Amino acid sequence: MSVQFKFHDRVDQRRRRQIIKTLGDAGYAAESLFPGQKRQALAAIFTVAEGDAKSVRAALGDFGDDIEYVEVSPRRGLKA
């Protein structure tokens, strides 16, 4: 299961890198959902491929004011 989270707009790049490193130290690989995106609202959304919302939320617990939301990624099926 994958999990998405979004940084609040006020969180700068240095702080984002720190939070992503903390997630990495906890065993989660966070990646931008829209790499190279110029629109800040989309560039602030990240995904953790292997994790559940509860454990990712716990790993982000110390950064509560910096994170807008943490949620399970929607399941999508392939269309033929």
N, C-alpha and C positions, 0 to 999 in steps of 0.2 A: 504494500500500500504506500502511496506517496502522500506527502503533506505539503501544503503551500502556506507561506507566511508573507506578510507585507510589512516593510519598514514604514514608519510615519515619515511624512515629507521632510520634517525638520532634522532627520538623522543624516549626518554627513558621511562621506565615503570612508573616512578613517574609522568611525564608529561602526559602520556596517562591516568592514573587514574584521574588526575586533570580534563582533558578534558571530560572524561566519567562522572565524578561527575557533571560538569557544565551542560552537556546534561541532566542528571537526574534532576537537579534543574529546568531545563526548561521543564520538563515533558516527556522526552524521555528516554527510557530504551535501552541503547546500550549494545550489547553482541557480543562476538567474533563469527565470522562466522565459524571459525575452532578452537574450544576450544582444548587446549593442543597441538596444532601444534608446532613442533620444527622448521620448516622452517619459517624464519622471514618474508618473503614476504607474506605468508598466515596468519601468526599470527597477522599481522598488519591490517587485514581486519575485520571490524565490521559491524553489521547490527542494524538498528532501525526498529522494527516490525511495529509500528504504527506511521507513519509520512509521510510527503511528502518532496521531495528533496528541495524545496524552503525554507520551514520552518526549516528543519534540517541544511541546508547550512547557514541560517541566525543565528541559534543558535551557529554554529561553526565559525562564522565570525571573532571573535577575535583571532582565532587560525589558520588563513589562511596559514601561512608558515609551520604549523605542519601537515596539511592535504593534502594528494596527490590528492584525488578526493572525490566527493560526487555525487552519482547517484542513480536513481531508480533501484531497484533490478529487474532482468529480470523475466518476468512471465513464469512459466513453467507449463505445463499440465501433468496430470498423463498418463502414457502409460500403456496400457492393455497387 
